[in-house]
């Protein structure tokens, strides 16, 4: 099923989706009218107590998609169209207001409705110089209502007569009939597709998922939407659903880097669909829907832990119907259009299996502080200063697609993680887990989860050796301004031969000093050191000239495993002398 077909199906089960021909828009004010067309007052609809109040969101006749032409909306619009006033220069404000009046005289011609007649009288008698209200309301959207209906929040566009006229206007705008590629029905074809709002980084007025605005996109003499015929109703349905899903707090959206990711389920019953959608958000969102209290959060953590342990999905979520289909769509801005970063449609059981495999790929011991890291937290570890805005382009979307499809991870993860480690010296469980995942899936390489002294790889063993050298320095000298990790980690992991001989000489000096103050600990460190060097190449020069990126990743993993071993809880024994958290603050 195509993404548009899947979205059109999702529209059918969406309880809060706008009806055909209507959309949710931000409305700042309401102009109330007397029956004779005079203005009874202007009423601010903005909400909130913040310094900048937020316009109310109301269901209004669907907004016209404007390009460079002048096109008014039905019974509502911004003040430049509806009242002829603007806060800017307004070079064509007069033309916009005249178009608003002319179109409504045509649309409402012959009406006998009291409210619509009052509106026509208002248009005949209104002049822009009558605007004497708050200047802040200029250029905001406004709606109209009879003063007698205002307290009931009944706008002009809500009146039955207005709804009938709007349906007639919609029908007149419909293009020539053809077979719809989404529904298969013969119906009027949408010339322009709806604007999609809420995609991070895209235009606030919305961007197009489907558009044909250049000759290069057109074929066989077809213009705009005729190149890929989608009916008006199908285009409206997918646009309405996407705008609802992309809204804040919808429960169908997570942000993965620059990819605004929406998801939805198709199941035999709405309960199973809701269960699948909630489960997916718990898998990937840093703060999933429904995790506002401790009880819900513990329940989420328990379910995720069961998934990671390999429990069957029906035991983790007994309420989930077998065969539930799931769709995930990643959207990113591209000028006035949207680009699809990824689109995955599978049974939810398969997606759960791929999630489990991903968690196994990134698992290292000891794991991240605070428990398993969300995808957002992982991506922050790859970004300069931990800010998602600094993440390399496309990395987030490519990573999410790899997780959902079970395909290779982007190799950018490996190079980016190595770069961040060299830059800030933080070799943690999240970064080493990401590099481990790339080695396992992309290079089919066996990589240990926890410390493995017998793992036969030069990079891994050299990373362990570097961690021992650092621990010897710490034990002998205590805290220093710049440790060997601060000074030499980058060179040691990339060109071992240049620095390891020097590090070895320094370690011998530190061991000599340590033997005088902590002889038992000196013996243990020397034993660990010898165990590692015995596994290195027996040749005269055990340190390779350079290490490729794959071995540098294993160097970091070996360092993480070995250095973490020194911090494990041990009994206070004179022969072990473990480093304390205070020593390594």
Helices and strands as residue ranges (DSSP letters): H 3-12, E 22-27, E 29-33, E 39-44, E 56-61, E 76-78, H 79-82, H 93-107, H 114-125, G 128-130, G 135-137, E 141-146, H 147-150, G 156-158, H 160-173, E 177-179, E 186-188, E 195-196, E 207-208, G 215-217, G 224-228, H 232-245, E 253-256, E 259-266, H 270-284, H 294-308, H 313-316, E 325-334, E 337-347, H 348-362, H 375-381, G 384-386, G 388-390, H 395-405, H 412-424, H 429-443, H 458-477, H 484-494, H 496-517, H 519-535, H 549-565
